[in-house]
Amino acid sequence: MAISSTPFVGAFAWALLDAETQARIGALALELAAGQFIEDIAVMHDPARRAAAKASAKASDALLLEFLLLDERSALAVEDEEGAWLVPSAAGPLCQVCGGQARRRAEMICSDCMEPDYEDLLILMGGAQP
Ligand SMILES: [Zn+2]
């Protein structure tokens, strides 16, 4: 399936959720972040590390389950009108050909997928001069 030129913007989807759903997801996200924070800092202390990892994993599972149970799935629409994926904006500009990192959002293509500029190649090879 193609990648949409429009990213999925979590902030917009968040604004479409009702306050109760935002409160549940927000609380789980904070628990996930707190667990991850402790885990990152307490790597040298095994008991805290294990407990934080367990809490983080449980919060992560609960957060994903919360998204799966959303009644208002349109708030998490991840396809555009043509059926292309609205990849989360956190991924940055994506190449429409291979899904890699695009050079700039306006170009929507990566260096690997760009057509070679034959004039530049000729100059590099000592051929034609501009
Ligand atoms: Zn590419």
Residues whose N, C-alpha, C, O or C-beta is under 5 A from the ligand:
A	BS01	ZN	C95 V97 C98 G99 G100 C110 C113
